[in-house]
Amino acid sequence: RYSPLFKYSPISLILISFMWVTTSFFMGTTKI
């Protein structure tokens, strides 16, 4: 029941985290 959500949750979290880090770094570099 919770197998698919639990399995796909980490992938989505990692992807969002990677995007956030890239955006933060890009914005930080552009700002500075």
PQR file of N, CA, C, O and H, with PARSE charges and radii, in Angstrom:
ATOM      1  N   ARG A   1       0.847  -1.204   0.000 -0.4000 1.5000
ATOM      2  CA  ARG A   1       0.000   0.000   0.000 -0.0000 2.0000
ATOM      3  C   ARG A   1       0.883   1.254   0.000  0.5500 1.7000
ATOM      4  O   ARG A   1       0.735   2.125  -0.858 -0.5500 1.4000
ATOM      5  N   TYR A   2       1.783   1.335   0.953 -0.4000 1.5000
ATOM      6  CA  TYR A   2       2.642   2.522   1.031 -0.0000 2.0000
ATOM      7  C   TYR A   2       3.993   2.297   0.331  0.5500 1.7000
ATOM      8  O   TYR A   2       4.872   3.159   0.348 -0.5500 1.4000
ATOM      9  H   TYR A   2       1.903   0.628   1.650  0.4000 1.0000
ATOM     10  N   SER A   3       4.131   1.113  -0.281 -0.4000 1.5000
ATOM     11  CA  SER A   3       5.408   0.781  -0.931 -0.0000 2.0000
ATOM     12  C   SER A   3       5.753   1.782  -2.048  0.5500 1.7000
ATOM     13  O   SER A   3       6.855   2.331  -2.043 -0.5500 1.4000
ATOM     14  H   SER A   3       3.417   0.413  -0.294  0.4000 1.0000
ATOM     15  N   PRO A   4       4.842   2.036  -3.006 -0.5600 1.5000
ATOM     16  CA  PRO A   4       5.156   2.942  -4.124  0.2800 2.0000
ATOM     17  C   PRO A   4       5.498   4.340  -3.637  0.5500 1.7000
ATOM     18  O   PRO A   4       6.485   4.925  -4.082 -0.5500 1.4000
ATOM     19  N   LEU A   5       4.705   4.878  -2.738 -0.4000 1.5000
ATOM     20  CA  LEU A   5       4.939   6.243  -2.253 -0.0000 2.0000
ATOM     21  C   LEU A   5       6.285   6.309  -1.543  0.5500 1.7000
ATOM     22  O   LEU A   5       7.066   7.239  -1.743 -0.5500 1.4000
ATOM     23  H   LEU A   5       3.903   4.403  -2.376  0.4000 1.0000
ATOM     24  N   PHE A   6       6.539   5.297  -0.704 -0.4000 1.5000
ATOM     25  CA  PHE A   6       7.788   5.283   0.054 -0.0000 2.0000
ATOM     26  C   PHE A   6       8.982   5.110  -0.883  0.5500 1.7000
ATOM     27  O   PHE A   6      10.079   5.599  -0.607 -0.5500 1.4000
ATOM     28  H   PHE A   6       5.904   4.541  -0.541  0.4000 1.0000
ATOM     29  N   LYS A   7       8.753   4.409  -1.992 -0.4000 1.5000
ATOM     30  CA  LYS A   7       9.847   4.153  -2.934 -0.0000 2.0000
ATOM     31  C   LYS A   7      10.126   5.386  -3.793  0.5500 1.7000
ATOM     32  O   LYS A   7      11.282   5.700  -4.079 -0.5500 1.4000
ATOM     33  H   LYS A   7       7.862   4.013  -2.216  0.4000 1.0000
ATOM     34  N   TYR A   8       9.067   6.082  -4.201 -0.4000 1.5000
ATOM     35  CA  TYR A   8       9.240   7.236  -5.079 -0.0000 2.0000
ATOM     36  C   TYR A   8       9.504   8.521  -4.290  0.5500 1.7000
ATOM     37  O   TYR A   8       9.941   9.524  -4.854 -0.5500 1.4000
ATOM     38  H   TYR A   8       8.128   5.827  -3.968  0.4000 1.0000
ATOM     39  N   SER A   9       9.239   8.482  -2.991 -0.4000 1.5000
ATOM     40  CA  SER A   9       9.427   9.677  -2.168 -0.0000 2.0000
ATOM     41  C   SER A   9      10.894  10.128  -2.160  0.5500 1.7000
ATOM     42  O   SER A   9      11.169  11.300  -2.415 -0.5500 1.4000
ATOM     43  H   SER A   9       8.885   7.668  -2.533  0.4000 1.0000
ATOM     44  N   PRO A  10      11.839   9.226  -1.874 -0.5600 1.5000
ATOM     45  CA  PRO A  10      13.252   9.617  -1.822  0.2800 2.0000
ATOM     46  C   PRO A  10      13.737  10.215  -3.133  0.5500 1.7000
ATOM     47  O   PRO A  10      14.460  11.211  -3.132 -0.5500 1.4000
ATOM     48  N   ILE A  11      13.344   9.616  -4.251 -0.4000 1.5000
ATOM     49  CA  ILE A  11      13.800  10.112  -5.558 -0.0000 2.0000
ATOM     50  C   ILE A  11      13.328  11.553  -5.749  0.5500 1.7000
ATOM     51  O   ILE A  11      14.102  12.422  -6.149 -0.5500 1.4000
ATOM     52  H   ILE A  11      12.757   8.806  -4.253  0.4000 1.0000
ATOM     53  N   SER A  12      12.056  11.791  -5.460 -0.4000 1.5000
ATOM     54  CA  SER A  12      11.497  13.136  -5.634 -0.0000 2.0000
ATOM     55  C   SER A  12      12.198  14.111  -4.696  0.5500 1.7000
ATOM     56  O   SER A  12      12.518  15.237  -5.078 -0.5500 1.4000
ATOM     57  H   SER A  12      11.427  11.085  -5.135  0.4000 1.0000
ATOM     58  N   LEU A  13      12.433  13.665  -3.459 -0.4000 1.5000
ATOM     59  CA  LEU A  13      13.077  14.536  -2.470 -0.0000 2.0000
ATOM     60  C   LEU A  13      14.483  14.897  -2.933  0.5500 1.7000
ATOM     61  O   LEU A  13      14.891  16.056  -2.853 -0.5500 1.4000
ATOM     62  H   LEU A  13      12.173  12.751  -3.149  0.4000 1.0000
ATOM     63  N   ILE A  14      15.227  13.897  -3.420 -0.4000 1.5000
ATOM     64  CA  ILE A  14      16.594  14.143  -3.889 -0.0000 2.0000
ATOM     65  C   ILE A  14      16.576  15.100  -5.072  0.5500 1.7000
ATOM     66  O   ILE A  14      17.391  16.019  -5.149 -0.5500 1.4000
ATOM     67  H   ILE A  14      14.897  12.955  -3.485  0.4000 1.0000
ATOM     68  N   LEU A  15      15.632  14.877  -6.001 -0.4000 1.5000
ATOM     69  CA  LEU A  15      15.555  15.731  -7.187 -0.0000 2.0000
ATOM     70  C   LEU A  15      15.262  17.168  -6.778  0.5500 1.7000
ATOM     71  O   LEU A  15      15.908  18.101  -7.256 -0.5500 1.4000
ATOM     72  H   LEU A  15      14.970  14.131  -5.938  0.4000 1.0000
ATOM     73  N   ILE A  16      14.280  17.344  -5.886 -0.4000 1.5000
ATOM     74  CA  ILE A  16      13.923  18.695  -5.441 -0.0000 2.0000
ATOM     75  C   ILE A  16      15.107  19.329  -4.716  0.5500 1.7000
ATOM     76  O   ILE A  16      15.407  20.508  -4.904 -0.5500 1.4000
ATOM     77  H   ILE A  16      13.755  16.586  -5.497  0.4000 1.0000
ATOM     78  N   SER A  17      15.774  18.531  -3.886 -0.4000 1.5000
ATOM     79  CA  SER A  17      16.921  19.052  -3.129 -0.0000 2.0000
ATOM     80  C   SER A  17      18.014  19.508  -4.100  0.5500 1.7000
ATOM     81  O   SER A  17      18.582  20.588  -3.938 -0.5500 1.4000
ATOM     82  H   SER A  17      15.531  17.573  -3.733  0.4000 1.0000
ATOM     83  N   PHE A  18      18.302  18.682  -5.107 -0.4000 1.5000
ATOM     84  CA  PHE A  18      19.328  19.032  -6.096 -0.0000 2.0000
ATOM     85  C   PHE A  18      18.952  20.329  -6.812  0.5500 1.7000
ATOM     86  O   PHE A  18      19.792  21.209  -7.002 -0.5500 1.4000
ATOM     87  H   PHE A  18      17.841  17.805  -5.238  0.4000 1.0000
ATOM     88  N   MET A  19      17.676  20.438  -7.208 -0.4000 1.5000
ATOM     89  CA  MET A  19      17.213  21.646  -7.907 -0.0000 2.0000
ATOM     90  C   MET A  19      17.349  22.859  -6.988  0.5500 1.7000
ATOM     91  O   MET A  19      17.791  23.925  -7.416 -0.5500 1.4000
ATOM     92  H   MET A  19      16.994  19.723  -7.053  0.4000 1.0000
ATOM     93  N   TRP A  20      16.964  22.685  -5.723 -0.4000 1.5000
ATOM     94  CA  TRP A  20      17.049  23.790  -4.761 -0.0000 2.0000
ATOM     95  C   TRP A  20      18.492  24.247  -4.599  0.5500 1.7000
ATOM     96  O   TRP A  20      18.775  25.446  -4.596 -0.5500 1.4000
ATOM     97  H   TRP A  20      16.605  21.819  -5.376  0.4000 1.0000
ATOM     98  N   VAL A  21      19.417  23.274  -4.461 -0.4000 1.5000
ATOM     99  CA  VAL A  21      20.832  23.612  -4.276 -0.0000 2.0000
ATOM    100  C   VAL A  21      21.354  24.356  -5.499  0.5500 1.7000
ATOM    101  O   VAL A  21      22.050  25.364  -5.375 -0.5500 1.4000
ATOM    102  H   VAL A  21      19.187  22.301  -4.464  0.4000 1.0000
ATOM    103  N   THR A  22      21.010  23.846  -6.687 -0.4000 1.5000
ATOM    104  CA  THR A  22      21.478  24.487  -7.921 -0.0000 2.0000
ATOM    105  C   THR A  22      20.933  25.906  -8.031  0.5500 1.7000
ATOM    106  O   THR A  22      21.668  26.831  -8.374 -0.5500 1.4000
ATOM    107  H   THR A  22      20.445  23.028  -6.788  0.4000 1.0000
ATOM    108  N   THR A  23      19.653  26.076  -7.742 -0.4000 1.5000
ATOM    109  CA  THR A  23      19.036  27.400  -7.824 -0.0000 2.0000
ATOM    110  C   THR A  23      19.651  28.339  -6.796  0.5500 1.7000
ATOM    111  O   THR A  23      19.949  29.496  -7.091 -0.5500 1.4000
ATOM    112  H   THR A  23      19.055  25.324  -7.463  0.4000 1.0000
ATOM    113  N   SER A  24      19.839  27.820  -5.576 -0.4000 1.5000
ATOM    114  CA  SER A  24      20.414  28.645  -4.508 -0.0000 2.0000
ATOM    115  C   SER A  24      21.830  29.075  -4.897  0.5500 1.7000
ATOM    116  O   SER A  24      22.191  30.242  -4.747 -0.5500 1.4000
ATOM    117  H   SER A  24      19.597  26.880  -5.336  0.4000 1.0000
ATOM    118  N   PHE A  25      22.622  28.135  -5.394 -0.4000 1.5000
ATOM    119  CA  PHE A  25      24.003  28.448  -5.789 -0.0000 2.0000
ATOM    120  C   PHE A  25      24.010  29.473  -6.927  0.5500 1.7000
ATOM    121  O   PHE A  25      24.775  30.437  -6.901 -0.5500 1.4000
ATOM    122  H   PHE A  25      22.328  27.187  -5.516  0.4000 1.0000
ATOM    123  N   PHE A  26      23.156  29.255  -7.917 -0.4000 1.5000
ATOM    124  CA  PHE A  26      23.097  30.157  -9.065 -0.0000 2.0000
ATOM    125  C   PHE A  26      22.680  31.560  -8.613  0.5500 1.7000
ATOM    126  O   PHE A  26      23.287  32.557  -9.003 -0.5500 1.4000
ATOM    127  H   PHE A  26      22.534  28.472  -7.938  0.4000 1.0000
ATOM    128  N   MET A  27      21.640  31.619  -7.789 -0.4000 1.5000
ATOM    129  CA  MET A  27      21.146  32.913  -7.308 -0.0000 2.0000
ATOM    130  C   MET A  27      22.221  33.597  -6.457  0.5500 1.7000
ATOM    131  O   MET A  27      22.451  34.801  -6.573 -0.5500 1.4000
ATOM    132  H   MET A  27      21.147  30.809  -7.471  0.4000 1.0000
ATOM    133  N   GLY A  28      22.872  32.806  -5.601 -0.4000 1.5000
ATOM    134  CA  GLY A  28      23.920  33.355  -4.740 -0.0000 2.0000
ATOM    135  C   GLY A  28      25.064  33.919  -5.572  0.5500 1.7000
ATOM    136  O   GLY A  28      25.570  35.006  -5.291 -0.5500 1.4000
ATOM    137  H   GLY A  28      22.686  31.828  -5.507  0.4000 1.0000
ATOM    138  N   THR A  29      25.467  33.174  -6.598 -0.4000 1.5000
ATOM    139  CA  THR A  29      26.572  33.627  -7.447 -0.0000 2.0000
ATOM    140  C   THR A  29      26.166  34.886  -8.203  0.5500 1.7000
ATOM    141  O   THR A  29      26.959  35.817  -8.349 -0.5500 1.4000
ATOM    142  H   THR A  29      25.056  32.291  -6.826  0.4000 1.0000
ATOM    143  N   THR A  30      24.930  34.906  -8.679 -0.4000 1.5000
ATOM    144  CA  THR A  30      24.459  36.060  -9.439 -0.0000 2.0000
ATOM    145  C   THR A  30      24.316  37.279  -8.526  0.5500 1.7000
ATOM    146  O   THR A  30      24.643  38.405  -8.904 -0.5500 1.4000
ATOM    147  H   THR A  30      24.287  34.150  -8.560  0.4000 1.0000
ATOM    148  N   LYS A  31      23.817  37.020  -7.313 -0.4000 1.5000
ATOM    149  CA  LYS A  31      23.612  38.121  -6.372 -0.0000 2.0000
ATOM    150  C   LYS A  31      24.962  38.710  -5.962  0.5500 1.7000
ATOM    151  O   LYS A  31      25.140  39.927  -5.919 -0.5500 1.4000
ATOM    152  H   LYS A  31      23.552  36.106  -7.007  0.4000 1.0000
ATOM    153  N   ILE A  32      25.908  37.814  -5.660 -0.4000 1.5000
ATOM    154  CA  ILE A  32      27.233  38.266  -5.234 -0.0000 2.0000
ATOM    155  C   ILE A  32      28.043  38.602  -6.490  0.5500 1.7000
ATOM    156  O   ILE A  32      29.201  39.008  -6.388 -0.5500 1.4000
ATOM    157  H   ILE A  32      25.763  36.825  -5.695  0.4000 1.0000
TER
END
